Amino acid sequence: MTTYQAIFERANDGTIWGYIPEVPGVTGSGDTLDEAKASVTDGLRLWLEEARKDGTEIPPQATIGSFEISAA
């Protein structure tokens, strides 16, 4: 099983959007982080279903981790 890292950012309107760098086109958004996570998860599930049907290569995991850095 491949595990991807999703990136989440806050938009100017306050909503949260996310994407998976290794899988172009997989994005999601929501009013909360939990909603955005669920949206990205659904997007990835749908993308993988279509890729398997079409024989599209599943991208390997490239992101190996993340961490927070505080700017003082």
C-alpha positions, 0 to 999 in steps of 0.5 A: 500500500502506498501512503501519500502526504497531503498538503493543506493550506488556508485560502484567503476566504478562510476555507482549507484546501489540500492536494497531493503533490505526487498525484496531479489533479487530486485536490480537495477543500472544506470549511474545516481541516477534517472536511478538507482531509475527507475531500482529498481522500475521496479525490484520491480514491476516485483517481486511483479507481480510474487509474486502475481501470485505464491502466494508468501508472500509480505514482510512487510515494515521493514525500517522506515526511513533513514538520513544522518550523516556527518563524520567530 
